[in-house]
């Protein structure tokens, strides 16, 4: 292959291609270039404006920039993830409110395996009766004196 053809091909590969943008206006690019005789893809971000704040780069784009994902995130994927993040924020707020209410009233729900839900006050007393299902216990019973290794079997 002639040097002119190689130079021309490299010139084509060196041209950058924009693959996407994020909600902050940052733009993401890629190009293929020769590094040590091997063609490699280079990925980078161009920040919007003069403030180059890397904290504005969304996680999905960070993964793409670092090569942890092959394809750039699509606008649909980014919109779906934004909706999911908003839902998580709302759930966190609801849980915080519930926790604050439990602190104010001094009553919090307690869930345990093999028991019905019981509301328990801060002093540890039950405010409702609980039915204990001892038949479903997975814990062995007995004392140390009667213990024989390898003989205990979980209930079926």
DSSP file (Angstrom, degrees, kcal/mol; ACC not computed):
  #  RESIDUE AA STRUCTURE BP1 BP2  ACC     N-H-->O    O-->H-N    N-H-->O    O-->H-N    TCO  KAPPA ALPHA  PHI   PSI    X-CA   Y-CA   Z-CA
    1    1 A X              0   0    0      0, 0.0     2,-0.1     0, 0.0     0, 0.0   0.000 360.0 360.0 360.0 137.2    0.0    0.0    0.0
    2    2 A X     >  -     0   0    0      1,-0.1     4,-2.2     4,-0.0     5,-0.2  -0.353 360.0-119.3 -76.1 157.2    1.4    3.4   -0.9
    3    3 A X  H  > S+     0   0    0      1,-0.2     4,-2.7     2,-0.2     5,-0.2   0.845 114.0  56.7 -63.5 -33.9    2.1    6.0    1.7
    4    4 A X  H  > S+     0   0    0      2,-0.2     4,-2.5     1,-0.2    -1,-0.2   0.920 107.9  46.7 -64.5 -42.5   -0.4    8.4    0.1
    5    5 A X  H  > S+     0   0    0      2,-0.2     4,-2.6     1,-0.2    -2,-0.2   0.913 113.2  48.6 -66.1 -41.9   -3.2    5.8    0.4
    6    6 A X  H  X S+     0   0    0     -4,-2.2     4,-2.7     2,-0.2    -2,-0.2   0.927 112.5  48.9 -62.4 -44.6   -2.3    5.1    4.0
    7    7 A X  H  X S+     0   0    0     -4,-2.7     4,-2.2     1,-0.2    -2,-0.2   0.898 112.1  48.7 -61.8 -41.3   -2.2    8.8    4.8
    8    8 A X  H  X S+     0   0    0     -4,-2.5     4,-1.8     2,-0.2    -2,-0.2   0.913 112.1  48.1 -65.9 -43.0   -5.6    9.3    3.1
    9    9 A X  H  X S+     0   0    0     -4,-2.6     4,-2.1     1,-0.2    -2,-0.2   0.912 111.6  49.8 -63.9 -42.3   -7.1    6.4    5.0
   10   10 A X  H  X S+     0   0    0     -4,-2.7     4,-2.1     1,-0.2    -1,-0.2   0.888 107.2  55.4 -63.6 -37.7   -5.8    7.7    8.3
   11   11 A X  H  X S+     0   0    0     -4,-2.2     4,-0.7     1,-0.2    -1,-0.2   0.881 107.3  49.8 -60.7 -38.9   -7.2   11.1    7.5
   12   12 A X  H >< S+     0   0    0     -4,-1.8     3,-0.6     1,-0.2    -1,-0.2   0.909 112.7  46.7 -66.0 -41.0  -10.6    9.6    7.1
   13   13 A X  H 3< S+     0   0    0     -4,-2.1    19,-1.4     1,-0.2    -2,-0.2   0.800 105.2  60.8 -71.6 -28.0  -10.3    7.8   10.4
   14   14 A X  H 3< S+     0   0    0     -4,-2.1    -1,-0.2    -5,-0.2    -2,-0.2   0.695  78.8 103.3 -74.7 -17.6   -9.1   10.9   12.2
   15   15 A X  S << S-     0   0    0     -4,-0.7    17,-0.3    -3,-0.6     2,-0.2  -0.456  75.5-124.4 -67.3 136.0  -12.2   12.8   11.5
   16   16 A X        -     0   0    0     -2,-0.2     2,-0.4    15,-0.1    15,-0.2  -0.473  18.4-155.4 -84.6 152.4  -14.3   12.9   14.6
   17   17 A X  E     -A   30   0A   0     13,-2.6    13,-1.7    -2,-0.2     2,-0.4  -0.993  15.5-132.2-128.5 126.4  -17.9   11.8   14.8
   18   18 A X  E     -A   29   0A   0     -2,-0.4    11,-0.3    11,-0.2     3,-0.1  -0.640  22.7-179.3 -77.3 129.5  -20.3   13.1   17.3
   19   19 A X  E     -     0   0A   0      9,-2.8     2,-0.3    -2,-0.4    10,-0.2   0.565  55.8 -44.2-105.8 -12.5  -22.1   10.1   19.0
   20   20 A X  E     -A   28   0A   0      8,-1.2     8,-2.9    54,-0.0    -1,-0.3  -0.981  43.8-122.1 169.7-179.3  -24.4   12.0   21.3
   21   21 A X  E     -A   27   0A   0     -2,-0.3     6,-0.2     6,-0.2     2,-0.2  -0.966  20.0-133.7-146.4 158.0  -25.1   14.8   23.9
   22   22 A X    >   -     0   0    0      4,-2.0     3,-1.7    -2,-0.3    35,-0.0  -0.543  37.5 -93.3-109.3 179.6  -26.3   14.9   27.4
   23   23 A X  T 3  S+     0   0    0      1,-0.3    -1,-0.0    -2,-0.2     0, 0.0   0.649 122.5  59.7 -68.9 -14.3  -28.9   17.1   29.2
   24   24 A X  T 3  S-     0   0    0     32,-0.2    -1,-0.3     2,-0.1    24,-0.1   0.511 119.2-107.3 -89.1  -5.9  -26.2   19.5   30.3
   25   25 A X  S <  S+     0   0    0     -3,-1.7     2,-0.2     1,-0.3    -2,-0.1   0.449  70.4 145.6  92.2   1.2  -25.2   20.2   26.7
   26   26 A X        -     0   0    0     30,-0.2    -4,-2.0    22,-0.1     2,-0.4  -0.505  38.4-145.3 -68.5 140.9  -21.9   18.2   26.8
   27   27 A X  E     -AB  21  46A   0     19,-2.6    19,-3.1    -6,-0.2     2,-0.4  -0.876   4.5-147.2-114.2 145.8  -21.1   16.5   23.5
   28   28 A X  E     -AB  20  45A   0     -8,-2.9    -9,-2.8    -2,-0.4    -8,-1.2  -0.922  18.0-177.4-119.2 135.0  -19.4   13.2   23.0
   29   29 A X  E     -AB  18  44A   0     15,-2.8    15,-2.0    -2,-0.4     2,-0.3  -0.829   9.6-169.5-129.8 162.7  -17.2   12.2   20.1
   30   30 A X  E     +AB  17  43A   0    -13,-1.7   -13,-2.6    -2,-0.3     2,-0.3  -0.983   7.4 169.6-146.2 155.5  -15.2    9.3   18.8
   31   31 A X  E     - B   0  42A   0     11,-1.9    11,-3.7    -2,-0.3     2,-0.5  -0.961  30.7-121.5-158.2 158.6  -12.6    8.7   16.1
   32   32 A X  E     + B   0  41A   0    -19,-1.4     2,-0.3   -17,-0.3     9,-0.2  -0.899  37.8 168.9-104.4 131.0  -10.4    5.8   15.1
   33   33 A X  E     - B   0  40A   0      7,-3.1     7,-3.4    -2,-0.5     2,-0.5  -0.955  37.7-102.2-140.3 159.7   -6.6    6.5   15.1
   34   34 A X  E     + B   0  39A   0     -2,-0.3     2,-0.4     5,-0.2     5,-0.2  -0.699  35.0 178.7 -85.5 126.7   -3.5    4.5   14.8
   35   35 A X  E >  S- B   0  38A   0      3,-3.4     3,-1.7    -2,-0.5    -2,-0.0  -0.974  74.3 -19.7-129.4 115.7   -1.6    4.0   18.1
   36   36 A X  T 3  S-     0   0    0     -2,-0.4    -1,-0.1     1,-0.3     3,-0.1   0.880 128.6 -50.8  53.3  42.5    1.6    1.9   17.9
   37   37 A X  T 3  S+     0   0    0      1,-0.2     2,-0.4     0, 0.0    -1,-0.3   0.492 120.3 105.7  79.4   2.6    0.6    0.4   14.6
   38   38 A X  E <  S-B   35   0A   0     -3,-1.7    -3,-3.4    -5,-0.0     2,-0.5  -0.946  72.1-123.9-118.7 136.8   -2.9   -0.6   15.8
   39   39 A X  E     +B   34   0A   0     -2,-0.4     2,-0.3    -5,-0.2    -5,-0.2  -0.673  39.1 176.6 -79.2 122.8   -6.1    1.1   15.0
   40   40 A X  E     -B   33   0A   0     -7,-3.4    -7,-3.1    -2,-0.5     2,-0.5  -0.935  30.4-118.7-128.9 150.7   -7.9    2.2   18.2
   41   41 A X  E     -B   32   0A   0     -2,-0.3     2,-0.4    -9,-0.2    -9,-0.3  -0.752  24.6-158.2 -88.7 131.0  -11.0    4.1   18.9
   42   42 A X  E     -B   31   0A   0    -11,-3.7   -11,-1.9    -2,-0.5     2,-0.4  -0.923   8.8-169.8-108.6 134.7  -10.6    7.3   20.9
   43   43 A X  E     +B   30   0A   0     -2,-0.4     2,-0.3    22,-0.2   -13,-0.2  -0.955  12.9 158.2-124.3 142.8  -13.6    8.7   22.8
   44   44 A X  E     -B   29   0A   0    -15,-2.0   -15,-2.8    -2,-0.4     2,-0.4  -0.982  30.8-124.9-156.8 167.3  -13.9   12.1   24.5
   45   45 A X  E     -B   28   0A   0     -2,-0.3     2,-0.6   -17,-0.2   -17,-0.2  -0.923   8.6-154.6-116.9 141.7  -16.3   14.7   25.8
   46   46 A X  E     -B   27   0A   0    -19,-3.1   -19,-2.6    -2,-0.4     2,-0.1  -0.976  25.5-136.7-113.2 115.8  -16.4   18.4   24.9
   47   47 A X        -     0   0    0     -2,-0.6     2,-0.3   -21,-0.2   -21,-0.1  -0.366  18.8-109.0 -73.8 148.8  -18.0   20.3   27.7
   48   48 A X  S    S-     0   0    0      3,-0.1     3,-0.3   -24,-0.1   -22,-0.1  -0.615  83.2  -9.8 -75.7 132.5  -20.6   23.0   27.1
   49   49 A X  S    S-     0   0    0     -2,-0.3    -2,-0.1     1,-0.2   -24,-0.0  -0.150 104.4 -60.0  73.8-171.3  -19.2   26.4   27.8
   50   50 A X  S    S+     0   0    0      1,-0.1     2,-1.0     2,-0.1    -1,-0.2   0.659 108.2  94.0 -86.7 -16.1  -15.9   27.2   29.4
   51   51 A X        -     0   0    0     -3,-0.3     2,-1.5     1,-0.1    -3,-0.1  -0.674  58.4-166.9 -80.4 103.1  -16.7   25.5   32.7
   52   52 A X        +     0   0    0     -2,-1.0     2,-0.8    -5,-0.1    -1,-0.1  -0.609  17.7 169.1 -92.2  77.0  -15.3   22.0   32.2
   53   53 A X    >   -     0   0    0     -2,-1.5     3,-1.9     1,-0.1     4,-0.1  -0.799  23.0-165.2 -95.0 106.1  -17.0   20.3   35.2
   54   54 A X  G >  S+     0   0    0     -2,-0.8     3,-1.4     1,-0.3    -1,-0.1   0.687  83.4  73.3 -66.0 -15.7  -16.5   16.5   35.0
   55   55 A X  G 3  S+     0   0    0      1,-0.3    -1,-0.3    -3,-0.0    -2,-0.0   0.619  85.9  66.1 -73.5  -8.7  -19.2   16.1   37.6
   56   56 A X  G <  S+     0   0    0     -3,-1.9     2,-0.6     2,-0.1    -1,-0.3   0.500  76.5 102.1 -86.8  -2.8  -21.8   17.0   34.9
   57   57 A X  S <  S-     0   0    0     -3,-1.4     5,-0.1    -4,-0.1   -10,-0.0  -0.721  75.6-128.5 -83.9 117.5  -21.0   13.8   32.9
   58   58 A X    >>  -     0   0    0     -2,-0.6     4,-2.2     1,-0.1     3,-0.5  -0.241  19.6-112.5 -63.5 153.6  -23.7   11.2   33.5
   59   59 A X  H 3> S+     0   0    0      1,-0.2     4,-2.6     2,-0.2     5,-0.2   0.867 115.6  57.3 -54.7 -42.0  -22.7    7.7   34.6
   60   60 A X  H 3> S+     0   0    0      1,-0.2     4,-1.6     2,-0.2    -1,-0.2   0.887 109.6  44.9 -60.4 -39.1  -23.8    6.2   31.3
   61   61 A X  H <> S+     0   0    0     -3,-0.5     4,-3.0     2,-0.2    -1,-0.2   0.862 109.2  55.8 -73.9 -35.1  -21.5    8.5   29.4
   62   62 A X  H  X S+     0   0    0     -4,-2.2     4,-2.3     2,-0.2     6,-0.2   0.932 107.6  50.0 -59.9 -44.3  -18.6    7.9   31.8
   63   63 A X  H  <>S+     0   0    0     -4,-2.6     5,-2.4     1,-0.2     6,-1.0   0.903 112.3  47.2 -61.1 -41.2  -19.0    4.1   31.1
   64   64 A X  H ><5S+     0   0    0     -4,-1.6     3,-1.3     4,-0.2    -2,-0.2   0.926 111.1  51.1 -66.2 -44.5  -19.0    4.7   27.4
   65   65 A X  H 3<5S+     0   0    0     -4,-3.0   -22,-0.2     1,-0.3    -2,-0.2   0.879 111.7  47.5 -60.5 -38.0  -15.9    7.0   27.6
   66   66 A X  T 3<5S-     0   0    0     -4,-2.3    -1,-0.3    -5,-0.2    -2,-0.2   0.445 116.4-113.4 -84.5   0.1  -14.0    4.4   29.6
   67   67 A X  T < 5S+     0   0    0     -3,-1.3    -3,-0.2    -4,-0.3    -2,-0.1   0.630  80.7 126.7  79.2  13.2  -14.9    1.6   27.2
   68   68 A X  S   <S+     0   0    0     -5,-2.4     2,-0.4    -6,-0.2    -4,-0.2   0.663  77.0  36.7 -77.6 -15.2  -17.1   -0.2   29.8
   69   69 A X  S    S-     0   0    0     -6,-1.0    -2,-0.2     1,-0.1    -1,-0.1  -0.997  72.1-148.9-134.4 142.8  -19.9   -0.2   27.3
   70   70 A X  S    S+     0   0    0     -2,-0.4     2,-0.3     2,-0.1    -1,-0.1   0.895  80.6  52.0 -77.7 -41.4  -19.5   -0.6   23.5
   71   71 A X  S    S-     0   0    0      1,-0.1     3,-0.1    -4,-0.0     2,-0.1  -0.761  87.1-114.5-102.9 143.8  -22.5    1.6   22.4
   72   72 A X        -     0   0    0     -2,-0.3   -11,-0.1     1,-0.1     2,-0.1  -0.397  45.1 -92.9 -68.0 148.8  -23.2    5.1   23.4
   73   73 A X        -     0   0    0    -13,-0.1     2,-0.2     1,-0.1    -1,-0.1  -0.377  41.4-129.1 -64.8 141.1  -26.4    5.6   25.4
   74   74 A X     >  -     0   0    0      1,-0.1     4,-2.5    -3,-0.1     5,-0.2  -0.507  18.8-113.5 -86.5 158.4  -29.4    6.5   23.4
   75   75 A X  H  > S+     0   0    0      1,-0.2     4,-2.2     2,-0.2     5,-0.2   0.873 119.4  53.1 -57.8 -36.4  -31.7    9.5   24.1
   76   76 A X  H  > S+     0   0    0      2,-0.2     4,-2.4     1,-0.2    -1,-0.2   0.917 109.3  47.8 -65.2 -43.2  -34.5    7.0   24.9
   77   77 A X  H  > S+     0   0    0      1,-0.2     4,-2.5     2,-0.2    -2,-0.2   0.917 112.0  49.6 -62.9 -43.7  -32.2    5.1   27.4
   78   78 A X  H  X S+     0   0    0     -4,-2.5     4,-2.0     2,-0.2    -1,-0.2   0.891 111.4  49.0 -63.5 -39.9  -31.2    8.4   29.0
   79   79 A X  H  X S+     0   0    0     -4,-2.2     4,-2.1     2,-0.2    -1,-0.2   0.913 111.7  49.4 -65.8 -42.6  -34.8    9.5   29.4
   80   80 A X  H  X S+     0   0    0     -4,-2.4     4,-2.1     1,-0.2    -2,-0.2   0.902 111.6  48.4 -63.2 -42.1  -35.8    6.2   30.9
   81   81 A X  H  X S+     0   0    0     -4,-2.5     4,-2.6     2,-0.2    -1,-0.2   0.855 108.7  54.2 -67.3 -35.0  -33.0    6.3   33.4
   82   82 A X  H  X S+     0   0    0     -4,-2.0     4,-2.1     2,-0.2    -2,-0.2   0.908 108.7  48.6 -65.1 -41.5  -33.8    9.9   34.3
   83   83 A X  H  X S+     0   0    0     -4,-2.1     4,-2.1     2,-0.2    -2,-0.2   0.915 112.0  49.8 -62.8 -43.0  -37.4    8.8   35.1
   84   84 A X  H  X S+     0   0    0     -4,-2.1     4,-2.2     1,-0.2    -2,-0.2   0.907 109.8  50.3 -62.9 -42.8  -36.1    5.9   37.2
   85   85 A X  H  X S+     0   0    0     -4,-2.6     4,-2.3     1,-0.2    -1,-0.2   0.891 109.7  51.0 -62.9 -39.2  -33.8    8.2   39.1
   86   86 A X  H  X S+     0   0    0     -4,-2.1     4,-2.2     2,-0.2    -1,-0.2   0.899 109.0  51.2 -64.7 -39.9  -36.6   10.6   39.8
   87   87 A X  H  X S+     0   0    0     -4,-2.1     4,-2.4     2,-0.2    -2,-0.2   0.896 109.1  50.8 -63.4 -40.3  -38.8    7.7   41.1
   88   88 A X  H  X S+     0   0    0     -4,-2.2     4,-2.4     2,-0.2    -2,-0.2   0.917 108.8  51.5 -63.5 -43.4  -35.9    6.6   43.4
   89   89 A X  H  X S+     0   0    0     -4,-2.3     4,-2.2     1,-0.2    -2,-0.2   0.913 110.6  48.7 -59.1 -43.3  -35.6   10.2   44.8
   90   90 A X  H  X S+     0   0    0     -4,-2.2     4,-2.3     1,-0.2    -1,-0.2   0.907 110.7  50.2 -64.3 -41.5  -39.4   10.2   45.5
   91   91 A X  H  X S+     0   0    0     -4,-2.4     4,-2.5     2,-0.2    -1,-0.2   0.887 108.8  52.4 -64.3 -38.5  -39.2    6.8   47.2
   92   92 A X  H  X S+     0   0    0     -4,-2.4     4,-2.5     2,-0.2    -1,-0.2   0.923 109.3  49.5 -62.1 -44.1  -36.3    8.0   49.4
   93   93 A X  H  X S+     0   0    0     -4,-2.2     4,-2.4     2,-0.2    -2,-0.2   0.913 110.8  50.0 -62.1 -42.5  -38.3   11.1   50.4
   94   94 A X  H  X S+     0   0    0     -4,-2.3     4,-2.5     1,-0.2    -2,-0.2   0.917 111.4  48.5 -62.2 -42.8  -41.3    8.8   51.3
   95   95 A X  H  X S+     0   0    0     -4,-2.5     4,-2.5     2,-0.2    -2,-0.2   0.888 110.5  51.2 -65.2 -38.6  -39.1    6.6   53.4
   96   96 A X  H  X S+     0   0    0     -4,-2.5     4,-2.4     2,-0.2    -1,-0.2   0.920 111.2  47.9 -63.7 -43.0  -37.5    9.6   55.2
   97   97 A X  H  X S+     0   0    0     -4,-2.4     4,-2.4     2,-0.2    -2,-0.2   0.914 112.4  49.2 -63.2 -42.6  -41.0   10.9   56.0
   98   98 A X  H  X S+     0   0    0     -4,-2.5     4,-2.3     1,-0.2    -2,-0.2   0.910 111.2  49.6 -63.0 -42.4  -42.1    7.5   57.2
   99   99 A X  H  X S+     0   0    0     -4,-2.5     4,-2.0     2,-0.2    -1,-0.2   0.896 110.6  49.8 -64.3 -40.9  -39.0    7.2   59.4
  100  100 A X  H  X S+     0   0    0     -4,-2.4     4,-2.1     2,-0.2    -1,-0.2   0.906 110.4  50.5 -64.0 -41.5  -39.6   10.7   60.9
  101  101 A X  H  X S+     0   0    0     -4,-2.4     4,-2.5     1,-0.2     5,-0.3   0.903 109.4  50.9 -62.7 -41.3  -43.2    9.8   61.6
  102  102 A X  H  X S+     0   0    0     -4,-2.3     4,-2.0     1,-0.2     5,-0.4   0.871 109.5  50.9 -64.4 -36.4  -42.1    6.5   63.4
  103  103 A X  H  < S+     0   0    0     -4,-2.0    -1,-0.2     2,-0.2    -2,-0.2   0.896 111.6  48.2 -66.4 -39.7  -39.6    8.5   65.4
  104  104 A X  H  < S+     0   0    0     -4,-2.1    -2,-0.2     1,-0.2    -1,-0.2   0.920 119.5  36.5 -66.8 -44.6  -42.3   11.0   66.5
  105  105 A X  H  < S-     0   0    0     -4,-2.5    -2,-0.2     2,-0.2    -1,-0.2   0.738  97.8-134.4 -83.3 -22.7  -44.9    8.3   67.5
  106  106 A X     <  +     0   0    0     -4,-2.0    16,-1.0    -5,-0.3     2,-0.5   0.588  69.9 111.8  79.1   9.5  -42.4    5.9   68.9
  107  107 A X  E     +C  121   0B   0     -5,-0.4     2,-0.4    -6,-0.2    -1,-0.2  -0.967  39.2 172.7-119.1 130.2  -44.0    3.0   67.1
  108  108 A X  E     -C  120   0B   0     12,-1.9    12,-2.4    -2,-0.5     2,-0.2  -0.991  33.7-111.3-135.3 144.4  -42.3    1.1   64.2
  109  109 A X  E     -C  119   0B   0     -2,-0.4     2,-0.4    10,-0.2    10,-0.2  -0.494  29.1-159.2 -73.1 143.1  -43.3   -2.0   62.3
  110  110 A X  E     -C  118   0B   0      8,-2.6     8,-2.0    -2,-0.2     2,-0.5  -0.989   4.9-167.5-124.2 129.0  -41.1   -5.0   62.9
  111  111 A X        +     0   0    0     -2,-0.4     2,-0.3     6,-0.2     6,-0.1  -0.966  11.6 169.4-118.0 132.3  -41.0   -7.9   60.4
  112  112 A X    >   -     0   0    0     -2,-0.5     3,-1.4     3,-0.3     2,-0.2  -0.967  41.1 -95.8-136.3 154.7  -39.4  -11.2   61.2
  113  113 A X  T 3  S+     0   0    0     -2,-0.3     3,-0.1     1,-0.3    -2,-0.0  -0.493 109.7  16.0 -69.6 132.8  -39.4  -14.6   59.5
  114  114 A X  T 3  S+     0   0    0      1,-0.3    19,-2.1    -2,-0.2     2,-0.3   0.528 112.6  89.8  83.9   5.3  -42.0  -16.9   60.8
  115  115 A X  B <  S-E  132   0C   0     -3,-1.4    -3,-0.3    17,-0.2    -1,-0.3  -0.921  76.9-113.4-130.1 156.0  -44.0  -14.2   62.6
  116  116 A X        -     0   0    0     15,-0.8    -4,-0.2    -2,-0.3     2,-0.2  -0.425  55.2 -78.3 -76.6 164.6  -46.7  -11.8   61.6
  117  117 A X        -     0   0    0     -2,-0.1     2,-0.4    -6,-0.1    -6,-0.2  -0.452  53.9-167.6 -67.1 136.6  -45.9   -8.2   61.5
  118  118 A X  E     -C  110   0B   0     -8,-2.0    -8,-2.6    -2,-0.2     2,-0.5  -0.980  18.8-136.9-128.0 136.4  -45.8   -6.6   64.9
  119  119 A X  E     -C  109   0B   0     -2,-0.4     8,-2.7   -10,-0.2     9,-0.6  -0.835  27.3-168.7 -90.9 130.1  -45.7   -3.0   65.9
  120  120 A X  E     -CD 108 126B   0    -12,-2.4   -12,-1.9    -2,-0.5     6,-0.2  -0.967  12.0-139.2-125.0 133.3  -43.2   -2.4   68.6
  121  121 A X  E >   -C  107   0B   0      4,-2.1     3,-1.9    -2,-0.4   -14,-0.2  -0.296  36.7 -96.2 -82.1 173.2  -42.7    0.7   70.7
  122  122 A X  T 3  S+     0   0    0    -16,-1.0    -1,-0.1     1,-0.3   -15,-0.1   0.797 123.2  59.8 -61.8 -28.9  -39.3    2.1   71.6
  123  123 A X  T 3  S-     0   0    0    -17,-0.2    -1,-0.3     2,-0.1   -17,-0.0   0.497 118.3-110.1 -80.9  -0.5  -39.4    0.3   75.0
  124  124 A X  S <  S+     0   0    0     -3,-1.9     2,-0.3     1,-0.3    -2,-0.1   0.491  72.1 135.9  92.1   2.8  -39.7   -3.1   73.2
  125  125 A X        -     0   0    0      1,-0.1    -4,-2.1     2,-0.0    -1,-0.3  -0.663  56.4-117.5 -88.8 142.7  -43.3   -3.9   74.1
  126  126 A X  B     -D  120   0B   0     -2,-0.3    -6,-0.2    -6,-0.2     3,-0.1  -0.537  17.6-165.5 -75.3 139.1  -45.6   -5.3   71.4
  127  127 A X  S    S+     0   0    0     -8,-2.7     2,-0.3    -2,-0.2    -1,-0.1   0.543  77.8  35.3 -99.8 -10.7  -48.6   -3.2   70.6
  128  128 A X  S    S-     0   0    0     -9,-0.6     2,-0.2     0, 0.0    -1,-0.1  -0.958  93.0-100.5-135.9 155.4  -50.3   -6.1   68.7
  129  129 A X        -     0   0    0     -2,-0.3     2,-0.4    -3,-0.1   -10,-0.1  -0.520  34.9-152.4 -75.1 143.2  -50.4   -9.8   69.3
  130  130 A X        -     0   0    0     -2,-0.2     2,-0.6   -12,-0.1   -12,-0.1  -0.931   7.9-139.2-116.3 140.4  -48.1  -11.9   67.1
  131  131 A X        -     0   0    0     -2,-0.4   -15,-0.8     2,-0.0     2,-0.5  -0.889  19.1-149.7 -98.5 124.6  -48.6  -15.5   66.1
  132  132 A X  B     -E  115   0C   0     -2,-0.6     2,-1.1   -17,-0.2   -17,-0.2  -0.816   3.1-152.3 -98.8 127.8  -45.4  -17.4   66.2
  133  133 A X    >   +     0   0    0    -19,-2.1     3,-0.8    -2,-0.5     4,-0.1  -0.770  21.4 170.5 -99.4  89.0  -45.1  -20.3   63.8
  134  134 A X  G >  S+     0   0    0     -2,-1.1     3,-1.2     1,-0.2    -1,-0.2   0.735  70.2  68.1 -73.8 -21.8  -42.7  -22.6   65.6
  135  135 A X  G 3  S+     0   0    0      1,-0.2    -1,-0.2    -3,-0.1    -2,-0.1   0.771  99.9  50.4 -67.8 -24.1  -43.2  -25.5   63.1
  136  136 A X  G <  S+     0   0    0     -3,-0.8    -1,-0.2   -22,-0.1    -2,-0.2   0.343  78.9 128.7 -97.3   7.2  -41.4  -23.4   60.4
  137  137 A X    <   -     0   0    0     -3,-1.2    18,-0.4     1,-0.1   -23,-0.1  -0.385  42.8-163.5 -65.0 136.4  -38.4  -22.6   62.5
  138  138 A X        +     0   0    0     16,-0.1     2,-0.3    -2,-0.1    -1,-0.1   0.364  60.5 102.2 -99.4   4.1  -35.1  -23.4   60.7
  139  139 A X  S    S-     0   0    0      1,-0.1     2,-0.1    15,-0.1    -2,-0.1  -0.705  75.9-118.7 -89.5 138.0  -33.1  -23.2   63.9
  140  140 A X        -     0   0    0     -2,-0.3     2,-0.3    12,-0.0    -2,-0.1  -0.396  26.5-146.3 -70.6 151.7  -32.1  -26.4   65.7
  141  141 A X        +     0   0    0     -2,-0.1     2,-0.2     2,-0.0    -1,-0.0  -0.793  47.2  70.0-114.5 161.5  -33.4  -27.1   69.2
  142  142 A X  S    S-     0   0    0     -2,-0.3     2,-0.2     5,-0.1     5,-0.0  -0.667  71.3 -77.6 125.6 179.3  -31.7  -28.8   72.1
  143  143 A X    >>  -     0   0    0     -2,-0.2     3,-0.7     1,-0.1     4,-0.6  -0.669  39.3-104.5-113.5 170.0  -28.9  -28.3   74.5
  144  144 A X  G >4 S+     0   0    0      1,-0.2     3,-0.5    -2,-0.2    -1,-0.1   0.807 116.7  61.8 -62.4 -30.1  -25.1  -28.7   74.1
  145  145 A X  G 34 S+     0   0    0      1,-0.2    -1,-0.2     3,-0.0    -3,-0.0   0.820 109.7  39.4 -69.0 -30.0  -25.2  -31.9   76.0
  146  146 A X  G <4 S+     0   0    0     -3,-0.7    -1,-0.2     2,-0.0    -2,-0.2   0.448  87.3 122.1 -99.1   0.0  -27.4  -33.7   73.5
  147  147 A X    <<  -     0   0    0     -4,-0.6     2,-0.4    -3,-0.5    -5,-0.1  -0.425  37.1-175.3 -69.8 132.4  -25.8  -32.2   70.4
  148  148 A X    >   -     0   0    0     -2,-0.2     3,-1.8     0, 0.0     4,-0.4  -0.981  29.5-118.0-126.7 117.4  -24.4  -34.7   67.8
  149  149 A X  T 3  S+     0   0    0     -2,-0.4    -2,-0.0     1,-0.3     0, 0.0  -0.225  94.8  14.6 -56.9 137.6  -22.6  -33.2   64.8
  150  150 A X  T 3  S+     0   0    0      1,-0.1    -1,-0.3     2,-0.1     0, 0.0   0.448 101.1  95.6  81.9   0.6  -24.1  -33.9   61.5
  151  151 A X    <   +     0   0    0     -3,-1.8     2,-0.2     2,-0.0    -2,-0.1   0.718  55.9  95.4 -96.5 -21.7  -27.5  -35.1   62.8
  152  152 A X        -     0   0    0     -4,-0.4     2,-0.4   -12,-0.0    -2,-0.1  -0.512  52.1-173.6 -73.8 135.2  -29.5  -31.9   62.6
  153  153 A X        -     0   0    0     -2,-0.2     3,-0.1     0, 0.0    -2,-0.0  -0.983  28.2-111.8-125.3 138.2  -31.6  -31.6   59.4
  154  154 A X        -     0   0    0     -2,-0.4   -16,-0.1     1,-0.1   -15,-0.1  -0.354  45.0 -94.6 -65.6 150.6  -33.6  -28.5   58.4
  155  155 A X              0   0    0    -18,-0.4    -1,-0.1     1,-0.1   -19,-0.0  -0.307 360.0 360.0 -64.9 150.1  -37.4  -28.9   58.6
  156  156 A X              0   0    0     -3,-0.1    -1,-0.1     0, 0.0   -20,-0.1   0.418 360.0 360.0-101.1 360.0  -39.1  -29.8   55.3
